[in-house]
Amino acid sequence: MSNRFMDGDAAAEMLERRWFAAFKAASAARAECEALLEAIETTEAAWARSREHLAKLESMRDALGDELAELDGPPQSPDVSRREVCSAA
């Protein structure tokens, strides 16, 4: 009978060890998920700021481009600009 109890104790100890290992693995996985979620939130916030900055820069670029076009006068046809380039050569 003592052999039977020893086998039962060994099985219980093995089960307990497996439970603790699973608990530790689940805790580590939870911590990793929380860290990744935090990284995603930080990345999304940075992405939103970057998109806003990009929109402002593109708007400024377009406004400056319009101002440059006004300073240059009416657009020339491509043939006129080619002749000017060819005659300078």
C-alpha angles and dihedrals in degrees: 000000000000089000089057093052091048090053089049091048091048091050091048091049091049090049090049091050091050090049092052091047091051090046091051092047092049091049091051091048091049091051090050091050091050091049091049091048090052090049091050092051091049091047093049091051091049090047091052091050091048093050090050091050091048091052091052092048093048091049091050091047092051093048091049090047089054090050091049091050090052091051092050092055125223115352116263124227115254091246093060094052091048092053091051091051093046094048092053092056 
